[in-house]
């Protein structure tokens, strides 16, 4: 399946499935699953469809998801390796991981 290169990219929360989804046009391209844990969300798995690989969609999905977590005031527990690496590489999102949990996820204490 192919989609036009100019198809709109959207990221939305699908609470019924406990995941944020990224769509290219009307086509589901991937998702990141979460588990609510009190005042935090534990992100456990991220997946992008093979036909959408190499387009930066996983990074876009995680960036938009983290921005939404910040706007809601929800902390992030990055159990998913992709989410963890993204936060490690983007210092402006490290504060979303609770200070007492950062060592667990190898996030700088900053």
N, C-alpha and C positions, 0 to 999 in steps of 0.2 A: 504494500500500500504506500502510495506517495501522497504528499500534501504540497500545495503551493508554497514556495519559499516565503511569500508575503502573507501567509495565513496568520491571523492573530494568535498570540500565545497568551493563555490565561492560567492563573493558579488560583484554585479555590479550595476551601475546606469542605470535606464531605464527612460530617460528624457521624452519619449513619454507618460509614465504613471505617471510621477513625483514621482518616488519612487526608492529606492535602494532595490534590491532583493537578497535574499540568496537562493542558490540552493545546493541541495545535489545530486551529480551526475547531471543528466539532469532534476531533479524534483524540481519545485518551492516549497520551504519550508516555505517562508515567505517574508515579505517586511516591509519597513518603508516609509510612504508617507511624502512628503514635499511640501511646497509652497514657491517659490522664493519671497523674500521681499527685493528688492534692493540688497544690498551687504550681505544679510543674507538669510538663508533657515529656514523657520518655519517647524519644524517636528511636524506632527499632529496626526499620528496614526502608531502603529506598530502591526503586526500580524504574528504569527507563526502557521502553521497548527497543529491541534491536534495530528496528527500522528508523529510530529517532536518534541513534547514537552519534556521537561526534559533533553535535550541534550546540553543546553547552546547555542543554535543557536541564540536566540534573543540577547544575550550579544555579540556574535561574529559579528552579523549583525550591531549592534550599534557601536562597537569598530571600525570595518572596515569603516563604514560610517563616523564616526567622524575623523578618520585618513585621509579620502579623503577630507573632508571639510577643515581640516588643510592644506593639500597640495595645495588646490585651493585658500586658503586665504579667505574662506567664513565663516562668523559668523553663530552661531547656536541659534535658538530660540526654546527651548524644550517644546512645548505645550503638546506633547505626554507624559503621565505620566511615561512610561517606559524609554524614553530618558532622561527625567528630573531626575529620580532616578539614572540612570546610571551615569550621569554627577555629581550629588551630591556625589556619592560614589567613584568617580575616579577624584581626585584633578587635575591630569594631563590634564583633558579635560575642566576644569572650565573656562579657559581663552578663550575658543571658544564662550562663551556667552558674549555679549558686557557688559562692566562694568556697564553701566547705566541701564541694563536690569536684572542684577543678582538678585536683591531683588525681582523682580516680580516672578522669578522662584525659589526663596529660595536657590540660589546658594551662597556660601560664597564669600564675597567681595575680599578675598585673593588677 
